Amino acid sequence: MKKKGFLWAVFIAVALSYKIGNANIIVVPDLNYPLHGIGIGTRAIGMGGAFVALADDPSAIWWNPAGLSKVERLSVYGEMSYLHEEGEFIYGYIYDSGNRYVSYSKGSFVPKAIVLTIPYRDMGIGIGAYVPYCSIKEDGGFTWKNKRIKLAEKGKVTRAEFSTASGKSNGVNIGLTIGYQWLTIEERSFYHEEYDGWESVRWNIEEFAGKGFSTSMGGIWKIGEHSSVGIAMGTQTPFQGKKKYQYYRYYASDGTIYEDTTYIGDVEEERILPRFLRVGACIESEKGTIVSAQIDFLHHGYYRDWYGVFPALYIPYSGYLGSANPYFHAGIEHPVKENITLRAGVYSSPRDSYYGRDVLIFTSGFTVKWYDLRFEGVIENMVGGDDKMRIGSLSALYEW
């Protein structure tokens, strides 16, 4: 009976992942790894995101739903992050002097996650809402001819999910997640050009809001007493929504401003996030030290073939691994006292990511336990890339 119920859940997930019709589909590169974090879970991120084979806390709802059956107590998890980015905008060009730049330094608090986990016999259930991707770039604005233009690049994915997993006692855990997600993007750009007493100014304002479904499934297999391997895969339907686009262009000559074009559009559009495949392993020593490693494959394509509705069905056919972008993760966790644990990790981005160059992100984190309450923190520091990025996250987990 249980097997039949699980197969029905898989069928529902596949049905929700299917997309019919033609549309203008755009990949969302500015919400890709590793620019704005690698998901949720201060413990998982502290280990560099090498968590697919471990996944034994509420963040399993993101990393590997199979891990929910390893959570033994009713728990509530909450997480908050602080993002800080530094970089430059190219905003104009002056003849004989080249490009002009505006520096920016922006920090923002982001409510990251709230997850409830419920153990029931050999099953685990997770219900949560979280923000797996978030970007914020803003320099405060620019003034031209008494017109205030706000330069910004903002984007956020918010996801609400329900997960279930089973197989706690036999060394094999299998899980499934079904979710609904929202994407919001705002981009404001400005360009100023001067030449021989003549000026041209133009700026664009683009906003997009869309929604769609997400699904993922995974498994964890215990090997021996102290090691395990894990795999998780997922996809989502495109975000369906409207793009609002405003374009302004002005000329200035001899002190007079001429308006050339003002256009406001409202267009139906679709945008997608990459599908993923995660494969990893972890080993735990007798003293409780855990070492883990993981590789992620992200695929930006979108197939409408019958086998493209869910990753488990198209891996053998669509060249998933060959055309995907690999990301590597490694981490270690070591208990220094009964109620204190330290961890460190690193994860990477290939050259075809947002930055166009190799990027490494180093992480460090901690856990402090106090009765049934667990406090955790993590810091992410990016090395490489054109901009500087730091993320600090704090979380609390209460168990009954």
C-alpha positions as CSV (number, residue, x, y, z in Angstrom):
1,M,0.0,0.0,0.0
2,K,2.8,2.3,0.9
3,K,4.6,1.6,-2.4
4,K,1.5,2.3,-4.3
5,G,1.0,5.7,-2.6
6,F,4.6,6.6,-3.3
7,L,4.2,5.8,-7.0
8,W,1.1,8.0,-7.1
9,A,3.2,10.9,-5.6
10,V,5.8,10.4,-8.3
11,F,3.1,10.4,-11.0
12,I,1.7,13.7,-9.6
13,A,5.2,15.3,-9.5
14,V,5.7,14.4,-13.2
15,A,2.4,15.7,-14.1
16,L,3.0,19.0,-12.4
17,S,6.4,19.3,-14.1
18,Y,5.0,19.1,-17.6
19,K,4.6,22.2,-19.7
20,I,2.5,22.5,-22.8
21,G,2.7,25.2,-25.5
22,N,5.2,27.6,-27.0
23,A,6.7,30.7,-25.3
24,N,9.7,33.0,-25.2
25,I,11.9,31.2,-22.6
26,I,14.8,33.0,-21.0
27,V,17.4,31.5,-18.7
28,V,17.9,33.4,-15.5
29,P,21.7,33.6,-15.2
30,D,21.9,36.3,-12.6
31,L,20.3,34.0,-10.1
32,N,22.7,31.2,-10.8
33,Y,25.4,29.7,-8.5
34,P,27.4,30.9,-6.8
35,L,26.7,34.6,-6.9
36,H,23.9,34.6,-4.3
37,G,24.5,31.6,-2.1
38,I,23.8,27.9,-2.7
39,G,20.4,27.4,-1.1
40,I,19.4,27.1,2.5
41,G,20.7,25.5,5.7
42,T,23.5,27.0,7.7
43,R,24.9,23.6,8.5
44,A,24.9,22.5,4.9
45,I,26.4,25.8,3.6
46,G,29.0,25.6,6.4
47,M,30.2,22.3,4.8
48,G,30.5,24.0,1.4
49,G,27.1,22.6,0.2
50,A,28.4,19.0,0.3
51,F,25.2,17.8,1.9
52,V,23.3,15.6,-0.5
53,A,24.6,12.4,1.2
54,L,24.0,13.7,4.7
55,A,20.8,15.8,4.6
56,D,19.7,15.0,8.2
57,D,18.1,18.3,9.2
58,P,15.2,20.4,7.9
59,S,17.3,21.9,5.0
60,A,16.9,18.5,3.4
61,I,13.8,20.0,1.8
62,W,16.2,21.8,-0.5
63,W,19.3,19.5,-0.7
64,N,17.8,16.0,-0.8
65,P,14.2,15.2,0.4
66,A,15.2,11.7,1.2
67,G,17.0,13.0,4.3
68,L,13.7,14.0,5.9
69,S,13.1,10.5,7.0
70,K,16.4,10.7,9.0
71,V,14.9,13.6,11.2
72,E,13.7,11.9,14.3
73,R,12.0,14.7,16.2
74,L,9.3,17.3,15.4
75,S,11.2,20.5,14.7
76,V,10.9,24.1,13.5
77,Y,13.7,25.8,11.6
78,G,14.2,29.5,10.8
79,E,17.0,31.2,8.9
80,M,18.0,34.8,8.2
81,S,20.8,36.0,5.9
82,Y,22.7,39.2,5.3
83,L,24.1,39.8,1.8
84,H,26.8,42.3,1.0
85,E,28.1,43.0,-2.5
86,E,30.6,45.5,-3.8
87,G,31.4,46.3,-7.5
88,E,31.0,48.8,-10.3
89,F,28.4,49.8,-12.9
90,I,29.4,51.0,-16.3
91,Y,27.1,53.9,-16.8
92,G,28.5,56.0,-19.6
93,Y,31.1,57.0,-22.2
94,I,32.9,60.3,-22.8
95,Y,34.8,60.8,-26.1
96,D,38.6,60.7,-25.6
97,S,38.2,59.4,-22.0
98,G,36.5,56.1,-22.2
99,N,33.9,54.4,-20.0
100,R,32.7,55.9,-16.7
101,Y,32.0,53.7,-13.7
102,V,29.8,54.0,-10.6
103,S,30.9,52.0,-7.6
104,Y,28.3,50.3,-5.4
105,S,28.3,48.7,-2.0
106,K,25.0,47.2,-0.9
107,G,24.0,45.2,2.1
108,S,20.5,43.7,2.8
109,F,18.8,41.3,5.2
110,V,16.9,38.5,3.6
111,P,14.5,36.2,5.5
112,K,15.8,32.9,4.1
113,A,13.7,30.0,5.4
114,I,11.1,28.6,7.7
115,V,10.6,24.8,7.7
116,L,8.6,22.4,9.8
117,T,9.5,18.8,9.9
118,I,7.3,16.0,11.2
119,P,8.5,12.4,11.8
120,Y,5.8,9.7,11.5
121,R,6.9,6.0,11.9
122,D,9.4,5.3,9.1
123,M,8.5,8.5,7.3
124,G,9.5,12.2,7.4
125,I,7.3,15.1,6.3
126,G,8.6,18.6,5.6
127,I,6.7,21.8,4.9
128,G,8.5,25.0,4.2
129,A,8.9,28.3,2.5
130,Y,12.4,29.6,1.6
131,V,14.5,31.8,-0.7
132,P,17.1,29.7,-2.5
133,Y,18.3,32.5,-4.8
134,C,18.6,36.2,-4.1
135,S,20.6,39.1,-5.8
136,I,20.8,42.7,-4.8
137,K,23.0,45.3,-6.5
138,E,22.2,49.0,-6.0
139,D,24.4,52.1,-5.9
140,G,21.7,54.5,-4.7
141,G,21.0,56.2,-8.0
142,F,22.3,58.9,-10.4
143,T,21.0,62.4,-11.1
144,W,21.0,63.9,-14.6
145,K,19.3,67.3,-15.5
146,N,17.3,67.1,-12.2
147,K,16.1,63.6,-13.1
148,R,16.9,60.9,-10.5
149,I,17.7,57.5,-12.1
150,K,17.9,54.6,-9.7
151,L,20.4,51.9,-10.8
152,A,19.6,48.5,-9.5
153,E,19.7,44.8,-10.3
154,K,17.5,42.8,-8.0
155,G,16.1,39.3,-8.2
156,K,14.6,36.8,-5.8
157,V,13.1,33.3,-6.0
158,T,10.7,32.3,-3.2
159,R,9.6,28.7,-3.0
160,A,6.9,26.9,-0.9
161,E,7.3,23.1,-0.8
162,F,5.9,20.0,0.6
163,S,8.2,17.0,1.0
164,T,7.8,13.4,2.1
165,A,10.4,10.6,2.6
166,S,10.5,7.0,3.8
167,G,12.9,4.2,4.5
168,K,14.4,5.1,7.8
169,S,15.1,1.6,9.1
170,N,16.5,-0.3,6.1
171,G,19.5,1.9,5.2
172,V,17.8,3.2,2.1
173,N,15.9,6.5,2.2
174,I,13.8,7.9,-0.7
175,G,12.1,11.2,-0.8
176,L,10.0,13.5,-3.0
177,T,9.3,17.2,-3.1
178,I,6.5,19.2,-4.8
179,G,6.6,23.0,-4.7
180,Y,5.3,26.3,-6.0
181,Q,7.7,29.2,-6.6
182,W,7.7,32.9,-7.5
183,L,10.3,34.9,-9.3
184,T,10.7,38.7,-9.2
185,I,13.4,40.6,-11.1
186,E,14.1,44.3,-11.4
187,E,16.8,45.8,-13.6
188,R,17.5,49.5,-14.0
189,S,20.4,50.6,-16.2
190,F,21.7,54.0,-17.2
191,Y,24.0,55.1,-20.0
192,H,25.4,58.6,-20.6
193,E,27.4,59.6,-23.6
194,E,29.1,63.0,-24.4
195,Y,30.7,64.2,-27.6
196,D,31.7,67.7,-28.8
197,G,29.0,69.6,-26.8
198,W,26.3,66.9,-27.4
199,E,24.9,64.6,-24.8
200,S,22.8,61.4,-25.1
201,V,21.2,59.8,-22.1
202,R,19.2,56.6,-22.0
203,W,18.0,54.3,-19.3
204,N,16.0,51.1,-19.2
205,I,13.7,49.8,-16.5
206,E,12.7,46.2,-16.7
207,E,10.6,44.3,-14.2
208,F,9.4,40.7,-14.3
209,A,7.1,38.7,-12.0
210,G,6.3,35.1,-12.7
211,K,5.3,31.8,-11.0
212,G,5.6,28.1,-11.6
213,F,6.0,24.6,-10.1
214,S,9.1,22.8,-8.9
215,T,9.7,19.1,-8.2
216,S,12.7,17.1,-6.8
217,M,13.4,13.6,-5.7
218,G,16.4,11.9,-4.1
219,G,17.8,8.9,-2.3
220,I,20.4,8.2,0.4
221,W,22.0,4.8,0.7
222,K,24.0,3.8,3.8
223,I,27.2,1.9,3.1
224,G,28.6,0.2,6.2
225,E,28.5,1.8,9.6
226,H,29.9,5.2,8.9
227,S,29.4,6.2,5.3
228,S,26.7,6.9,2.8
229,V,26.1,8.1,-0.7
230,G,23.3,10.4,-1.9
231,I,21.7,11.6,-5.2
232,A,19.0,14.2,-5.8
233,M,17.6,15.6,-9.0
234,G,15.0,18.3,-9.7
235,T,13.4,20.5,-12.3
236,Q,10.8,23.2,-12.5
237,T,8.3,24.6,-15.0
238,P,9.1,28.0,-16.5
239,F,8.1,31.0,-14.5
240,Q,5.1,32.4,-16.4
241,G,4.5,36.1,-16.0
242,K,4.6,39.6,-17.5
243,K,7.6,41.7,-18.3
244,K,7.2,45.4,-17.9
245,Y,9.8,47.3,-19.9
246,Q,10.3,51.1,-20.0
247,Y,12.9,52.7,-22.3
248,Y,13.9,56.4,-22.2
249,R,16.2,58.3,-24.4
250,Y,17.0,62.0,-24.4
251,Y,19.4,64.3,-26.3
252,A,20.9,67.5,-24.9
253,S,22.4,70.2,-27.2
254,D,23.1,73.9,-26.5
255,G,21.3,73.6,-23.2
256,T,18.1,72.2,-24.7
257,I,16.8,68.7,-23.9
258,Y,15.0,66.7,-26.7
259,E,13.0,63.6,-25.9
260,D,13.6,61.0,-28.5
261,T,11.7,57.9,-27.4
262,T,9.6,56.8,-24.5
263,Y,8.3,53.2,-24.7
264,I,6.4,51.2,-22.1
265,G,5.7,47.5,-22.8
266,D,3.9,44.8,-21.0
267,V,4.7,41.4,-22.5
268,E,3.9,37.8,-21.6
269,E,7.2,35.9,-21.0
270,E,8.7,32.8,-19.5
271,R,11.9,32.4,-17.6
272,I,13.6,29.3,-16.2
273,L,16.0,28.2,-13.6
274,P,18.5,25.4,-14.3
275,R,17.5,21.8,-13.6
276,F,19.9,20.0,-11.2
277,L,21.5,16.7,-10.5
278,R,23.5,16.3,-7.2
279,V,25.7,13.3,-6.4
280,G,27.8,13.0,-3.3
281,A,29.2,10.9,-0.4
282,C,30.1,11.4,3.2
283,I,32.2,9.5,5.8
284,E,31.8,9.8,9.6
285,S,34.6,8.9,12.0
286,E,34.0,7.2,15.4
287,K,34.6,10.6,17.1
288,G,31.9,12.3,15.1
289,T,34.0,14.1,12.4
290,I,32.2,14.1,9.1
291,V,34.0,14.6,5.7
292,S,31.8,15.0,2.6
293,A,32.2,15.8,-1.1
294,Q,29.6,16.5,-3.8
295,I,29.3,17.4,-7.5
296,D,26.3,19.3,-8.9
297,F,25.3,19.4,-12.6
298,L,23.1,22.3,-13.7
299,H,21.4,22.1,-17.0
300,H,20.0,25.4,-18.6
301,G,18.2,23.8,-21.5
302,Y,14.5,23.1,-21.6
303,Y,13.1,20.1,-23.5
304,R,9.5,19.7,-24.5
305,D,10.0,16.0,-25.5
306,W,8.0,13.4,-23.6
307,Y,11.1,12.2,-21.7
308,G,12.0,15.8,-20.7
309,V,9.3,16.3,-18.1
310,F,11.4,15.0,-15.2
311,P,15.2,14.5,-14.9
312,A,15.0,10.8,-14.0
313,L,13.4,10.2,-17.4
314,Y,15.8,12.2,-19.7
315,I,19.3,11.6,-18.3
316,P,20.0,8.6,-20.7
317,Y,18.6,10.4,-23.7
318,S,19.3,14.2,-23.6
319,G,23.0,14.2,-22.8
320,Y,22.3,15.7,-19.4
321,L,25.7,15.2,-17.9
322,G,27.6,16.1,-21.1
323,S,25.9,19.5,-21.5
324,A,25.5,20.4,-17.9
325,N,27.7,22.8,-15.8
326,P,29.5,21.0,-13.0
327,Y,30.0,22.6,-9.5
328,F,32.2,21.0,-6.9
329,H,31.6,21.0,-3.1
330,A,33.7,19.7,-0.2
331,G,33.3,20.2,3.6
332,I,34.2,18.9,7.0
333,E,32.4,19.0,10.4
334,H,34.1,18.4,13.7
335,P,32.5,18.4,17.2
336,V,34.9,20.2,19.6
337,K,32.6,19.8,22.6
338,E,29.4,18.0,23.4
339,N,27.4,21.1,22.5
340,I,29.7,22.9,20.1
341,T,30.5,21.9,16.5
342,L,32.7,23.7,14.0
343,R,32.7,23.2,10.2
344,A,34.4,24.5,7.0
345,G,34.0,24.0,3.3
346,V,34.5,25.3,-0.2
347,Y,32.5,25.2,-3.4
348,S,33.3,26.3,-7.0
349,S,31.8,27.8,-10.1
350,P,33.0,27.0,-13.7
351,R,34.0,29.6,-16.3
352,D,30.6,29.6,-18.0
353,S,28.9,30.9,-14.9
354,Y,27.7,34.5,-14.4
355,Y,31.2,35.8,-13.8
356,G,32.9,34.2,-16.9
357,R,35.8,33.0,-14.7
358,D,36.7,30.5,-12.0
359,V,35.2,31.4,-8.7
360,L,35.7,29.8,-5.3
361,I,33.6,30.4,-2.2
362,F,35.0,29.5,1.2
363,T,32.6,28.8,4.0
364,S,33.0,28.5,7.8
365,G,30.3,27.8,10.4
366,F,29.4,26.7,13.9
367,T,26.6,25.0,15.9
368,V,25.8,25.7,19.6
369,K,23.3,23.5,21.3
370,W,21.3,24.6,24.3
371,Y,18.8,22.0,25.6
372,D,16.4,21.5,22.7
373,L,17.5,24.6,20.8
374,R,20.2,24.7,18.3
375,F,21.8,27.9,17.0
376,E,23.9,27.9,13.9
377,G,25.9,30.5,11.8
378,V,27.9,30.5,8.6
379,I,29.9,33.0,6.6
380,E,30.5,32.7,2.8
381,N,33.4,34.6,1.2
382,M,33.9,34.7,-2.5
383,V,37.4,34.6,-4.1
384,G,37.6,35.6,-7.8
385,G,35.0,37.3,-10.0
386,D,34.6,41.0,-10.8
387,D,32.5,41.8,-7.8
388,K,33.0,41.0,-4.1
389,M,30.4,39.0,-2.3
390,R,29.9,38.0,1.4
391,I,27.0,36.3,2.9
392,G,26.4,35.8,6.6
393,S,23.5,33.6,7.9
394,L,22.1,32.7,11.3
395,S,19.5,30.1,12.1
396,A,17.7,28.5,15.0
397,L,16.3,25.0,15.2
398,Y,13.9,23.9,18.0
399,E,13.1,20.2,18.5
400,W,10.4,18.6,20.5
